[in-house]
Amino acid sequence: MRIHIKRFLAGLLLFVLIAGSAVFFAPLGPILSSYVETKIENRVDAKVAIEGLRFSLYGGLHAARMTIHPERIPEETILLRDVSVQHRFGALLTGSYQAGRIHIGSVEAAASEGLARWAASFFQDTDISGAFPDLEIGGGAVFLRFPEYLKPLRIERIRLSAKQMNDREIAGTVSFSAGENDVKAKFHANGEYGFIETDLVVDGFDVSFLPAFDLAGVAIDPSVVKIRGVLSGTVTFLTSSRQWIGDLALTGITAGHPDTGLVVTNGSAKIQLTGREALIHGADFHVAGGRVTIPAAAVSLGETGAEAFHFRGGAKHLDLVVLQKIGIFEMFPEWLRPGRIDRGEIGGSASGAWEPEGGFDYHVALEIRDTSGTLAHQDIESSFFEAEAVIQTGGKVTLKRAEARFWEGQAAAAGTFYIREMDLENPDLNIRLENVAQNDVLIAMLPEEVQDGIRFAGPSNAKVGGNIGLTGDMVSLDLTLQAETLAPPALPFVFSNVGGIIRWTTDASRILFDDVTGDTNGSPVRGAGALLIDEDQLASDFTVYGENLPVNRDILDWLNVDTGRWEVDGRFDVNLQARNWQPVNESVIDSLSGINAEVAFLDVSLSHPEYGRVAESLSGRVTQDSYGFDLVDVKGLVFGIDMYGSGRFPLAGEKSGLHLDIHTESFLLSPERYGRLPIAPGMEGLKIDGRASLTGRIEAGKDEKVLLSGDIAATIEDAEIAYADLPTIGASGSLDFRFSGSRLSGSMSLADIRVGKFRGEELSADFTYDAPALDVSNFQVLAYGGSIDSAATKIDTGDKTWTAQIGVSRLNLEHLAKSYEIMGKQAFEGEVQARISLEGRSLNMQAITGKGEAAVSNGRLYSFPLLVAVLSVFDLRLPTQDPVTDAYSIFSIDYGTINVEDLLFTGGSIPIYMEGYIGLQNETAFADQPIYMLVTLARNDGLLDRIPFVGLLKHHTIDFLRRVVLQARVTGTLGDYEVTTLRTPLTIQIQKMWSFLQRVTLSPKEIEGLF
């Protein structure tokens, strides 16, 4: 504070001297006013005007008003009222004038710094030696106008009393009030040694005359600060050197701020004046719940005021809640200010030095402890905050340590920055985050480029850690991210338990993502990448490794693959590499542009609500292009069958779908393998054993009418097929079939055919199965030296009905009989030709109907058991010279019975004709089937040579035949029958035997022509 007490005292003494001079030099009476004015003006270098000057020999000189205008300070005025000077009457009688007592009723002045200099120069040249009158000032006011950096101060109720102690000493008292300060002092002036010693007591510390000022960005207005206390001690002013010396004590200091509630109590300090310095020792006071100490401070004084200033001090346990109310944090930039403080304390130390030329140098060390509230941003709620910082000259802040807990995590910061004009400049900071929860406020604090990257990644419930660096205008991020989920909108995956590192630097063209790990549905994923920053849209480079990832509809939808009712499930490993990849929605081809994928799929299944699980346990590799995926080294189960191969999964085209080129090793046939084929629902009761291998193609389209199709070539080994109650079929060979939906067609070529006791060498056929209808065409079996064929066989697998047209050509009768164990004493031989038309339901013998005809040629038939039995009954010899070589039959099947309409054995000398039936009863053995036959034969050899040809008279022929023909009945079962003779021959049978002779005697080629 640049208030010069010496100037004030000099001015006060000046008033006394002026008054004394006026009295000393004035002649008696009012006419001497001009003379007195002139003398005073010459003495004090000022214009003087005196009003109401009176003189009395006994009362002395009295002036009602005296006005003084110092030269060169025209705006300044000193006004003295009621000035009276009492002279020593004895000295007056001797011819000299000595003032004994001077009384000034009041003093009024408006003093500036110029007036103080004027008064000081006058006082410096004044000698107080000699007689000095008693002096009294009874009142008045001085209005002090300080330099522009201080407010004006009015000094009122001025009281002064001074007496001369001896020739060189003056003593007295002075009191006045300045604002709310009451000042009292006893002074002792010694002219010989040139000092003024004062015992001073100041009650109150009104500093309202001090201007409002800015301290490191905080506006402080002393006019609203209420201070109380006592300043006491001794001050000595050395007049020759104009220096102050002394010891003062401040006690009982209290202070309060009405707006903030700041209270200072128990303040005390010692002040030592040493000529050119004012030293403060041991200042101590309580404030804001804590304690402030100033061990040392000093002000160096010069001619015109303070020339230097320095201090050091400290504070402990100051309450931050109170300090916030006084606005101390306004010195910080807005983004560093606390929001709301619930608790906390601050301490530290400070030192500083000021010089007019060098300015103010300061060093402040702060420590903030155990604080809670909100940080700079009102939405950052902190349960704990501590910091250590150093503030230095020029606004440099060194942040040694700052720690805070907020958003479920914590942060630490260190570094330097500058606070200039309420803004942060030249930062060099490192901010360390640990497990800070992601939220909109945190994201909004990050650079816009990083915000775009986070939105692109789509994290949820994320925790952020790592470092944020601020160096000048550069921002660098090296952050760790832990997220509960990560759902990039451009990808079909939702990642869980995600961790990774985000790196970015101001002006960088990309945001780096390193060491990214996570899982999706429990499967691990790792990778790295970069988000390319572009004004128009985002693009990315990345590499992703995934293990055991799920294949689901989300992925297929992302690929724009409409699977219809098909369901795909399974796992896969993937290696995705992308360069300048941009997620787009226009087409899958565009989305996959820039992506290279290496995929190994594991345990993939393909199922449909109609077909069930078509494929399962599929594994293999996938190569990808913009139009689809190529499947390589695919292995797994297709319809329960172990297969391997390759395929293609196209992405473009409305009807596009998966196709597999499949191969199998030889595998066991069982219902578990083929029971899941698309045709299986119409083949209940089918049982296949043996081994098989397959090769071909399967396609899974999106057409709901044809969901699955394929072209398969099968090789079977030792297969046995049992269907419903049909005889078991055994064979080896190959099948080529095509299926589309439930429709199946193809051809077969089999060898080593076994159907019950039937054996065949080769079988070929074409077939079509369109549930429930099975059509077999071009059917041919090579067996027993001949063949069995069917141009059209139709089976309804639903109701088990069927129709068949069967042809037999040149079957070796001997081999056929051996297969069925139908043998006599000698094997019968021949070639069988037949044509049969049948229909029925399953193998229900009583539901079969049909008709046919058969012929045997070039045979040896006399050993046929039934023929042997009949000949034995008639006691006829077996034909040895001319055996039975041919046979012809017409028959029908009618619901459980074979009706033998005509059966003729011939070729020898004795023709044999039969008619009757054989039973086909269900659940009855072949030997137990019932039989009834009517047999007609000639009595002896050579009979045919005597039978007239057709055209003879009928009655001659018939009458003759009745005499030479034998007839018998065969009844019982095929395994146990009885032959009985007929006494009276039956004419119709005899006629049929005659009419059939012509057919039987045809050549083999002619017989084939019949069929």
Helices and strands as residue ranges (DSSP letters): H 5-25, G 30-32, H 33-44, E 46-56, E 60-70, E 78-87, H 89-93, E 99-111, H 113-124, E 134-137, E 140-144, E 153-164, E 169-178, E 181-190, E 195-203, E 213-215, E 218-220, G 222-224, E 226-238, E 243-256, E 263-275, E 277-287, E 290-302, E 305-319, H 320-325, G 328-331, G 334-336, E 341-355, E 359-374, E 381-392, G 393-395, E 396-406, E 409-420, E 423-437, H 440-445, H 448-457, E 459-471, E 474-486, E 495-505, E 510-520, E 523-532, E 539-551, H 553-558, E 567-581, H 588-592, E 595-608, E 612-625, E 628-638, E 641-650, E 658-663, E 667-669, H 671-674, G 680-682, E 686-700, E 708-723, E 729-740, E 743-755, E 758-770, E 773-783, E 786-796, E 801-812, H 813-819, E 829-841, G 845-847, E 849-860, H 865-873, E 886-894, E 897-906, E 912-919, G 926-928, E 930-938, H 943-946, H 954-964, E 965-973, E 977-982, H 987-1000, H 1004-1010
